[in-house]
């Protein structure tokens, strides 16, 4: 295959591919040494004072070339390869075989199959303010909210016949009243992205991702790690450890493999969370910018 060309699988249609749904984008301060452990040698990490900007992207798609599925993208940090800087995905977890296959073969993503289960429960109702402020006018305030819900997302990786519960994501979000549909600012952006250097697609790839959505700031989700129980005092077979407000830095034990790198990113300090609604994402077919060499 020549540089600049890419093949398209008949099962997913011809690029560009359109994904529609909703998402949570959470930005974290990630230690530079953690991010460097998983970025290709062609890139320079964008960092300051020993940190870069990483985090995760948690999406639910109700219309896509791969059907309906959920996705968790772990973003290691910002990378630079002249003339473009962009986020680098260390891991992509999806709960659909078709979506996993599409991500690996068509886009060059490090996609893995996982179970992503969600549970939404209502929490104590907050009194509504009588005053309507600027944030309410643009859809980011609480005046029109009828309740708050807590969404718990549990991610379970699947490797062959093995399964492994790895993390919980707890998000408290404002649910609009039934007679009001929140409309945050409408945004459009075009994001250059890199992918590849995986077992399924060893070339370094570049593609364009165009996003249209409405956005509002929300309270950052709390991420915790699930570890097998160490004694009989732990209920449910798993203990929850290492939430972001306990661990800010990364010890050497966390960067010895890809799994621990991704978990270290997820457990790092959150600084911003944005909720996307009416999400429409157009992904162009990748082009090869650096073929795989035998020494890679």
C-alpha positions in Angstrom: 0.0 0.0 0.0 1.4 3.4 -1.0 1.9 6.2 1.4 -1.3 8.3 1.5 -3.6 5.4 0.7 -5.8 3.3 2.9 -8.1 0.4 2.3 -11.7 0.4 3.4 -13.6 -2.6 4.6 -16.8 -3.2 2.7 -18.7 -3.9 5.9 -18.3 -0.3 7.2 -19.0 1.6 4.1 -16.7 4.2 2.5 -15.0 6.9 4.6 -15.7 9.4 6.0 -17.5 7.5 8.8 -20.1 9.3 10.8 -20.6 8.7 14.6 -23.6 10.2 16.4 -24.3 10.1 20.2 -23.2 11.8 23.4 -19.9 11.8 25.3 -17.9 13.0 28.4 -14.5 14.4 27.8 -12.3 14.7 30.9 -9.0 16.4 31.0 -6.3 15.3 33.5 -2.8 16.4 34.5 -0.7 13.3 33.6 2.9 12.8 34.6 5.2 13.2 31.6 7.1 10.0 32.4 3.8 8.0 32.3 2.8 9.5 28.9 6.3 9.0 27.4 6.1 5.3 28.1 3.4 4.7 25.4 4.0 7.3 22.6 5.8 6.4 19.4 9.4 7.6 18.9 8.4 9.9 16.1 6.6 12.2 18.6 7.7 14.7 21.1 5.6 15.0 24.2 4.1 18.4 24.9 4.8 19.0 28.6 5.4 21.6 31.2 6.8 21.2 34.8 6.8 17.4 34.3 3.2 17.1 33.3 1.2 16.8 30.1 -2.6 17.0 29.4 -4.3 13.6 29.1 -7.5 12.1 30.4 -10.3 10.1 28.8 -13.2 10.3 26.4 -16.3 8.2 27.3 -18.9 8.0 24.5 -22.2 6.3 23.7 -22.9 6.1 20.0 -26.5 5.4 18.9 -25.6 5.6 15.2 -22.3 4.6 13.6 -20.8 2.4 10.9 -20.3 -0.2 13.6 -23.8 0.1 15.1 -24.7 1.0 18.6 -21.8 0.8 21.1 -20.0 2.5 24.0 -16.4 3.6 23.9 -13.7 4.6 26.5 -10.6 6.2 25.0 -7.7 6.7 27.4 -5.6 9.7 26.3 -2.0 9.5 27.4 -1.1 13.1 26.6 -0.4 15.7 23.9 2.2 14.9 21.3 3.9 17.0 18.7 5.1 16.0 15.2 5.7 19.0 13.0 3.4 20.8 12.1 0.7 19.1 14.1 0.0 18.5 17.8 -2.8 16.3 19.0 -3.8 13.9 21.7 -2.4 10.3 21.7 -4.8 7.4 22.6 -3.0 4.8 24.8 -6.0 2.5 24.8 -9.5 2.3 23.3 -12.1 0.0 25.0 -15.4 -0.8 23.1 -18.3 -3.2 23.9 -18.8 -4.3 20.3 -16.9 -6.8 18.2 -17.7 -4.8 15.1 -16.5 -1.5 16.6 -13.3 -3.2 17.8 -12.6 -4.6 14.4 -13.4 -1.2 12.7 -11.1 0.7 15.1 -8.2 -1.7 14.7 -8.3 -2.2 10.9 -9.8 1.0 9.5 -8.6 3.7 11.9 -5.5 2.1 13.4 -6.6 2.5 17.0 -5.4 0.3 19.9 -9.0 -1.0 20.3 -9.8 -3.8 22.8 -13.1 -5.6 23.6 -14.6 -4.8 26.9 -17.9 -4.9 28.9 -19.0 -1.4 29.7 -21.9 -1.5 32.1 -23.9 1.6 33.2 -26.1 2.2 36.2 -27.9 5.5 36.8 -29.5 6.3 40.1 -31.1 9.6 41.3 -29.5 11.4 44.3 -30.9 14.0 46.7 -32.8 16.7 44.8 -31.2 20.2 45.0 -33.3 23.3 45.6 -33.7 25.2 42.4 -32.5 28.9 42.3 -35.1 31.5 41.5 -32.5 33.6 39.7 -31.6 32.9 36.2 -28.0 33.7 35.4 -25.8 33.8 32.3 -24.9 30.1 32.7 -28.6 29.1 32.7 -29.2 31.1 29.5 -26.5 29.2 27.6 -27.6 25.9 29.1 -24.8 25.4 31.6 -26.5 26.4 34.8 -28.8 24.6 37.3 -32.0 26.7 37.3 -33.8 24.5 34.9 -32.7 21.2 36.5 -35.2 18.9 38.1 -32.7 16.5 39.7 -29.1 15.2 39.7 -28.3 11.6 38.7 -25.2 9.6 39.5 -24.0 7.4 36.6 -21.7 4.6 37.5 -19.7 3.0 34.6 -17.8 -0.2 35.2 -15.3 -1.3 32.6 -14.3 -4.9 32.3 -11.6 -5.8 29.8 -12.0 -9.0 27.8 -8.9 -10.9 26.5 -9.8 -14.2 24.9 -11.7 -16.2 27.5 -10.5 -14.1 30.4 -12.3 -11.1 31.8 -10.9 -8.5 34.3 -12.7 -5.8 36.1 -10.4 -2.8 36.1 -12.1 0.5 36.9 -15.2 2.4 37.9 -16.2 5.9 36.7 -18.7 7.7 38.8 -20.2 10.8 37.3 -22.8 13.1 39.0 -24.6 15.0 36.2 -27.5 17.5 36.1 -30.6 16.1 34.5 -32.8 18.8 32.8 -36.5 19.1 33.7 -38.8 17.2 31.4 -40.1 20.5 29.9 -36.6 21.8 29.2 -33.9 20.5 27.0 -30.5 21.9 27.8 -28.7 23.6 25.0 -25.1 24.5 25.7 -23.0 26.4 23.2 -22.9 24.8 19.8 -19.3 24.1 18.7 -17.6 22.9 15.6 -14.0 21.8 15.4 -11.6 19.9 13.3 -9.0 17.8 15.1 -6.0 16.2 13.4 -5.3 12.8 14.9 -2.5 10.2 14.8 -3.0 6.5 15.2 -1.3 3.2 14.3 1.9 1.6 15.6 -0.3 -1.3 16.8 -0.2 -5.1 16.3 -3.1 -4.8 13.9 -1.8 -1.7 12.0 1.9 -1.1 12.5 2.2 2.0 10.2 2.0 5.4 11.7 -1.3 7.0 10.5 -2.8 10.4 10.4 -6.5 11.3 10.0 -9.0 14.1 10.4 -11.8 14.1 13.0 -14.5 16.8 12.6 -16.8 17.3 15.6 -20.1 19.1 15.9 -21.9 19.2 19.3 -23.4 21.1 22.1 -21.2 21.3 25.2 -21.5 22.2 28.9 -19.1 22.0 31.9 -19.9 19.3 34.5 -18.4 18.1 37.7 -15.4 15.8 37.0 -16.1 12.1 37.3 -14.4 10.2 40.1 -12.3 7.3 38.8 -11.4 4.4 41.0 -9.5 1.2 40.4 -10.9 -2.3 41.1 -8.5 -4.7 42.6 -9.1 -8.3 43.6 -9.9 -8.6 47.3 -7.0 -9.4 49.6 -9.0 -10.6 52.6 -12.4 -11.7 53.6 -13.4 -8.2 54.8 -13.9 -6.9 51.2 -17.4 -7.1 49.9 -18.3 -8.2 46.4 -14.9 -9.7 45.6 -13.2 -6.4 44.7 -11.8 -3.5 46.6 -11.9 0.1 45.2 -8.5 1.7 45.5 -6.4 4.6 44.2 -9.0 7.2 43.3 -7.7 10.4 41.8 -7.9 12.4 45.0 -5.6 9.8 46.7 -3.0 9.4 44.0 -1.6 12.4 42.0 1.7 11.0 41.0 2.8 7.8 39.3 5.1 5.3 40.9 7.3 3.0 38.9 5.0 0.1 39.5 2.4 1.8 37.4 4.4 2.2 34.2 5.7 -1.3 33.7 3.1 -2.2 31.0 0.3 -0.7 28.9 -2.4 -1.7 31.4 -0.8 0.2 34.3 0.0 3.2 32.1 -3.7 3.5 31.1 -4.8 3.1 34.7 -2.3 5.7 35.9 -3.7 8.2 33.3 -7.3 7.5 34.5 -6.3 8.0 38.1 -4.4 11.2 37.6 -5.7 14.6 38.7 -8.8 15.9 36.7 -8.9 19.6 35.9 -11.9 19.9 33.5 -14.9 17.8 32.4 -17.1 18.6 29.4 -20.4 16.9 28.5 -21.2 16.7 24.8 -24.7 16.3 23.5 -26.0 16.1 19.9 -22.6 14.8 19.0 -21.8 14.2 15.4 -18.3 13.1 14.6 -17.0 12.6 11.1 -13.8 10.5 10.8 -11.8 10.6 7.5 -9.9 7.7 6.2 -6.3 7.6 7.6 -3.2 8.1 5.5 0.1 6.5 6.1 2.7 9.1 7.2 5.4 6.7 8.3 5.5 3.0 7.2 6.5 0.4 9.6 10.1 -0.6 9.5 11.6 -3.9 10.5 13.5 -2.2 13.3 10.3 -0.6 14.8 
